[in-house]
Amino acid sequence: MAAVHTPPVQALIDELGRLPGIGPKSAQRIAFHLLKVEEVDAHRLADAIREAKARVQFCEICFNVAESSLCPICADDRRDASIICVVEESRDIIAIERTGEFKGKYHVLLGAMNPLEGIGPDQLKIRELLTRLGGDTVKEVVICTNPNTEGEVTALYLARLLSPLGITVTRLASGLPVGGDLEYADELTLGRAFEGRTRIHEQ
């Protein structure tokens, strides 16, 4: 059977299809859109991707995206260093910051535990979190993993791991939809969840 697309087009569709949340049909639609736009617009997109990959790195303390060794939040002495909010991805920080409720520091796990995909504690930035908790500075850890299966598994694992350290471990209160992602929560819902966060008790 003859190929439906020329090799360059198929390669573009395949690469777009590897992006999270982009299925085969969406990848094909985006690919043909890019082929229709002006060449200067396509080059602008390609340049933006290249520049982001070249200039953006992970903060050496919290693993948020940054343009230098420290992200703006870790470099801000006005933030409360006694409370750390643990999130799955950097985009979750943006959602939380929009609420204006949290004034502490963050720690990005760069994912959530998912045994089916081979993602366990060693694949996340959990060891680095424990290192940050080694002194007497941190009094509370707020676990803000997504309210889905992977997020809940990660939250319970962290609660069991951190409870012997004598640090208060809390989880966001109800108000966030089960199975949803933090980045899609509106500011009011996320803000109220922060205000009503509860302590996690080891089971």
C-alpha positions as CSV (number, residue, x, y, z in Angstrom):
1,M,0.0,0.0,0.0
2,A,1.4,3.4,-1.0
3,A,2.4,5.8,1.7
4,V,-0.2,8.4,2.5
5,H,2.3,11.2,3.3
6,T,5.7,12.0,2.0
7,P,8.5,11.1,4.4
8,P,9.2,14.7,5.6
9,V,5.5,15.2,6.4
10,Q,5.2,11.8,8.1
11,A,8.3,12.6,10.1
12,L,6.7,15.9,11.3
13,I,3.4,14.2,12.2
14,D,5.3,11.4,14.1
15,E,7.3,14.0,16.1
16,L,4.3,16.0,17.0
17,G,2.5,12.9,18.0
18,R,5.1,12.2,20.6
19,L,4.1,15.4,22.5
20,P,1.9,14.9,25.6
21,G,-1.8,15.3,24.9
22,I,-1.4,15.2,21.1
23,G,-3.0,12.2,19.4
24,P,-2.6,11.1,15.8
25,K,-5.4,13.3,14.4
26,S,-4.2,16.4,16.3
27,A,-0.6,15.8,15.2
28,Q,-1.7,15.6,11.6
29,R,-3.8,18.8,11.9
30,I,-0.9,20.7,13.5
31,A,1.5,19.4,10.9
32,F,-0.6,20.6,8.0
33,H,-1.2,23.9,9.7
34,L,2.6,24.4,10.0
35,L,3.0,23.5,6.3
36,K,0.4,26.2,5.4
37,V,1.9,29.1,7.4
38,E,4.4,31.5,6.1
39,E,8.0,30.3,6.2
40,V,9.0,33.1,8.5
41,D,6.3,31.9,11.1
42,A,7.5,28.3,10.9
43,H,11.1,29.4,11.4
44,R,10.0,31.6,14.4
45,L,8.5,28.6,16.1
46,A,11.6,26.5,15.4
47,D,13.9,29.2,16.7
48,A,11.8,29.6,19.9
49,I,12.1,25.9,20.6
50,R,15.9,25.9,20.0
51,E,16.4,29.0,22.2
52,A,14.3,27.5,25.0
53,K,16.3,24.3,24.9
54,A,19.6,26.2,24.8
55,R,18.8,28.8,27.6
56,V,16.4,27.0,30.0
57,Q,17.7,24.6,32.7
58,F,16.4,23.2,35.9
59,C,17.0,25.1,39.2
60,E,19.7,23.4,41.2
61,I,17.6,23.6,44.4
62,C,14.0,23.0,43.5
63,F,14.2,21.8,39.8
64,N,11.8,24.5,38.5
65,V,12.7,25.7,35.1
66,A,15.2,28.6,35.2
67,E,17.5,30.6,33.1
68,S,20.3,30.4,35.6
69,S,21.4,28.1,38.5
70,L,18.5,29.3,40.6
71,C,14.9,30.0,39.7
72,P,13.4,33.4,40.6
73,I,11.5,31.8,43.6
74,C,14.5,30.1,45.1
75,A,16.5,33.3,44.6
76,D,13.8,35.4,46.4
77,D,14.8,35.8,50.1
78,R,11.3,37.2,50.9
79,R,9.8,33.7,50.3
80,D,9.1,31.6,53.5
81,A,11.8,28.9,53.5
82,S,10.0,27.0,56.4
83,I,7.3,25.7,54.0
84,I,7.9,23.7,50.8
85,C,5.2,22.9,48.3
86,V,5.9,19.7,46.4
87,V,4.5,19.6,42.8
88,E,4.9,17.2,39.9
89,E,5.8,19.7,37.2
90,S,6.9,23.3,36.8
91,R,3.6,24.2,35.2
92,D,1.9,23.4,38.5
93,I,3.9,26.2,40.2
94,I,2.3,28.7,37.7
95,A,-1.2,27.5,38.7
96,I,-0.4,27.9,42.4
97,E,1.3,31.3,42.1
98,R,-1.9,32.6,40.3
99,T,-3.8,32.1,43.5
100,G,-1.6,34.4,45.6
101,E,-2.1,32.1,48.6
102,F,1.3,30.5,48.9
103,K,4.4,32.4,49.9
104,G,6.8,29.6,50.6
105,K,9.3,27.7,48.4
106,Y,8.7,24.8,45.9
107,H,10.1,21.4,45.0
108,V,9.4,19.9,41.6
109,L,9.5,16.1,41.4
110,L,9.6,16.1,37.6
111,G,6.8,13.5,37.4
112,A,4.7,11.2,39.6
113,M,5.1,7.5,40.5
114,N,3.7,5.2,37.9
115,P,4.8,1.6,38.2
116,L,3.2,0.6,34.9
117,E,5.5,3.0,33.1
118,G,8.5,2.1,35.2
119,I,8.5,5.4,37.2
120,G,9.3,4.8,40.8
121,P,10.9,7.0,43.6
122,D,14.3,6.8,42.0
123,Q,13.1,8.4,38.8
124,L,11.8,11.4,40.7
125,K,13.5,14.2,42.6
126,I,12.6,12.6,46.0
127,R,16.2,12.1,47.2
128,E,16.9,15.8,46.5
129,L,13.8,16.7,48.6
130,L,15.0,14.7,51.5
131,T,18.4,16.5,51.3
132,R,16.5,19.9,51.5
133,L,14.8,18.7,54.7
134,G,18.0,17.7,56.4
135,G,18.2,20.9,58.5
136,D,15.8,22.6,60.9
137,T,14.5,25.2,58.5
138,V,11.6,23.4,56.9
139,K,8.6,23.0,59.2
140,E,5.9,22.0,56.7
141,V,5.7,20.2,53.4
142,V,2.6,20.7,51.3
143,I,2.1,17.9,48.9
144,C,0.4,19.2,45.8
145,T,0.5,16.3,43.4
146,N,-2.4,16.0,41.0
147,P,-5.6,14.4,42.3
148,N,-5.4,11.3,40.2
149,T,-4.1,7.8,40.8
150,E,-0.5,8.6,40.1
151,G,-0.6,11.8,42.2
152,E,-2.3,10.0,45.1
153,V,0.2,7.2,45.1
154,T,3.0,9.7,45.1
155,A,1.4,11.7,47.9
156,L,1.0,8.7,50.2
157,Y,4.5,7.5,49.5
158,L,5.9,10.9,50.5
159,A,3.7,11.1,53.6
160,R,5.1,7.8,54.8
161,L,8.6,8.8,54.0
162,L,8.4,12.2,55.6
163,S,6.4,11.5,58.8
164,P,9.3,10.1,60.8
165,L,11.2,13.4,60.2
166,G,8.9,15.3,62.5
167,I,7.8,17.7,59.7
168,T,4.1,18.5,59.3
169,V,3.0,17.0,56.0
170,T,-0.2,18.4,54.5
171,R,-2.3,17.8,51.3
172,L,-4.6,20.3,49.5
173,A,-8.2,20.2,50.7
174,S,-11.1,19.0,48.7
175,G,-12.3,21.3,46.0
176,L,-10.0,19.9,43.3
177,P,-11.7,17.5,41.0
178,V,-10.5,13.9,41.2
179,G,-8.7,12.8,38.1
180,G,-7.9,16.4,37.1
181,D,-4.7,18.4,36.8
182,L,-3.6,21.4,38.8
183,E,-2.9,23.5,35.7
184,Y,-6.6,23.4,34.7
185,A,-7.9,24.4,38.1
186,D,-9.2,28.0,38.4
187,E,-7.6,30.3,40.9
188,L,-10.6,30.4,43.3
189,T,-10.8,26.6,43.6
190,L,-7.1,26.2,44.0
191,G,-6.9,29.0,46.4
192,R,-9.6,27.6,48.6
193,A,-7.9,24.2,48.5
194,F,-4.7,25.8,49.7
195,E,-6.5,27.5,52.6
196,G,-8.1,24.2,53.7
197,R,-5.1,21.9,53.3
198,T,-5.1,19.1,55.8
199,R,-2.4,17.1,57.5
200,I,-1.7,13.6,56.0
201,H,-1.7,10.9,58.6
202,E,0.3,7.7,57.9
203,Q,-2.0,4.7,57.5
